[in-house]
Amino acid sequence: MKNIPHDYYLRFVDAWVYEEVLDFHSKGNFTLHRAFKDRVGLHFLNEKQLVQLTGNELVLYPDMDLTVGFALPKEDIENHLSRNESCERFLSESLDFADVERLIFPLLSKEGGSYKRGYPSAGALYPAEIFICSLSNENTSWPEAGKILHLLPRSRKFEIMQGEADPELLKSAIMESANDIGSPSMAIIYVAYMPKSLFKYRYRGYRMSLMEIGSIYMLVELQAKSLGLACRLWSAYTDSMLCKVLGVNPALFFPMCVHFIGKRHETY
Ligand SMILES: Cc1cc2nc3c(=O)[nH]c(=O)nc-3n(C[C@H](O)[C@H](O)[C@H](O)COP(=O)(O)O)c2cc1C
């Protein structure tokens, strides 16, 4: 059996570990829906407190001057690898599918059949699944216009998701709270497939799947910069709504974060 069915992993999962991780993960769910708009809140911090508490670095000895500076030559500093800042507002423009392929390319296995990919994975389990969705109605260069694509990094192919992917439904699932970021052209959804994550490393697998997703989105950020595309990571969505649009079981597939990609609005 070369390509095993995804739920085959469940045979090797400890049910107790699985239930505890699912319970813990569920505590991090947001319910973002206009029906609950004035009924739920995340915190009671005011703007002043937020400004004070965010953007900080953690100095361990704030009362003592125990620091040394960087002594790098100017050319080293100028040539370093860097991502762009997150996009504040996207222009409403569709992306040519060739750009989508270029964007995703660094994640793939190299030609020649190695299972290794463009990003590392603890124990080569590769529990991170990547779904690609157009958010634009003018996506004529996309294969199977309107359908969500699931990346197969080793085969270097996209699998076409079979659900009815209505772009408006998709937008309402991921952009319910995103009124002021304009119109990103596409969304990449990073999902951890939990049975694959937990069958070997148990609770620690959860941590490893999150780190894998972080390394994937950083690679995408760097590639996006080189293609002149803008990005913004996004976690303000309701997991179950997103799984419904993808047509996957929310008890097995945990959508860890969304990456909006598009063209930057120059005035922002
Ligand atoms: C995992 C993750 C989730 C994020 N989710 C959101 C989000 O839901 N809404 C948002 O406005 N920004 C989100 N961001 C973007 C951060 O706010 C942003 O990265 C941070 O303010 C630093 O700014 P910079 O990306 O421009 O350097 C997210 C970033 C990460 C890494």
The ligand as an SDF file (V2000), in Angstrom:
LIG
                    3D

 31 33  0  0  0  0  0  0  0  0999 V2000
    0.5240   32.9610   13.3720 C   0  0  0  0  0  0  0  0  0  0  0  0
    0.1750   34.4010   13.1010 C   0  0  0  0  0  0  0  0  0  0  0  0
   -1.1480   34.7850   13.0830 C   0  0  0  0  0  0  0  0  0  0  0  0
   -1.4920   36.1120   12.8290 C   0  0  0  0  0  0  0  0  0  0  0  0
   -2.8110   36.4710   12.8250 N   0  0  0  0  0  0  0  0  0  0  0  0
   -3.1570   37.7540   12.5630 C   0  0  0  0  0  0  0  0  0  0  0  0
   -4.5380   38.1430   12.5710 C   0  0  0  0  0  0  0  0  0  0  0  0
   -5.4270   37.3340   12.8130 O   0  0  0  0  0  0  0  0  0  0  0  0
   -4.8280   39.4280   12.2960 N   0  0  0  0  0  0  0  0  0  0  0  0
   -3.8570   40.3430   12.0050 C   0  0  0  0  0  0  0  0  0  0  0  0
   -4.1880   41.5060   11.7630 O   0  0  0  0  0  0  0  0  0  0  0  0
   -2.5480   40.0060   11.9820 N   0  0  0  0  0  0  0  0  0  0  0  0
   -2.1830   38.7310   12.2700 C   0  0  0  0  0  0  0  0  0  0  0  0
   -0.8580   38.3740   12.2440 N   0  0  0  0  0  0  0  0  0  0  0  0
    0.1540   39.3710   11.8330 C   0  0  0  0  0  0  0  0  0  0  0  0
    0.8580   39.9760   13.0310 C   0  0  0  0  0  0  0  0  0  0  0  0
    0.0130   40.8900   13.6850 O   0  0  0  0  0  0  0  0  0  0  0  0
    2.1560   40.6500   12.5510 C   0  0  0  0  0  0  0  0  0  0  0  0
    3.0050   39.6570   12.0620 O   0  0  0  0  0  0  0  0  0  0  0  0
    2.8490   41.4130   13.6820 C   0  0  0  0  0  0  0  0  0  0  0  0
    2.0760   42.5220   14.0430 O   0  0  0  0  0  0  0  0  0  0  0  0
    4.2370   41.8810   13.3110 C   0  0  0  0  0  0  0  0  0  0  0  0
    4.1860   42.7160   12.1830 O   0  0  0  0  0  0  0  0  0  0  0  0
    4.9450   42.3760   10.8200 P   0  0  0  0  0  0  0  0  0  0  0  0
    4.4240   41.0270   10.3510 O   0  0  0  0  0  0  0  0  0  0  0  0
    4.5690   43.4850    9.8840 O   0  0  0  0  0  0  0  0  0  0  0  0
    6.4110   42.3090   11.1070 O   0  0  0  0  0  0  0  0  0  0  0  0
   -0.4840   37.0680   12.5580 C   0  0  0  0  0  0  0  0  0  0  0  0
    0.8620   36.6750   12.5790 C   0  0  0  0  0  0  0  0  0  0  0  0
    1.1890   35.3700   12.8580 C   0  0  0  0  0  0  0  0  0  0  0  0
    2.6360   34.9680   12.8860 C   0  0  0  0  0  0  0  0  0  0  0  0
  1  2  1  0
  2  3  1  0
  2 30  2  0
  3  4  2  0
  4  5  1  0
  4 28  1  0
  5  6  2  0
  6  7  1  0
  6 13  1  0
  7  8  2  0
  7  9  1  0
  9 10  1  0
 10 11  2  0
 10 12  1  0
 12 13  2  0
 13 14  1  0
 14 15  1  0
 14 28  1  0
 15 16  1  0
 16 17  1  0
 16 18  1  0
 18 19  1  0
 18 20  1  0
 20 21  1  0
 20 22  1  0
 22 23  1  0
 23 24  1  0
 24 25  2  0
 24 26  1  0
 24 27  1  0
 28 29  2  0
 29 30  1  0
 30 31  1  0
M  END
$$$$
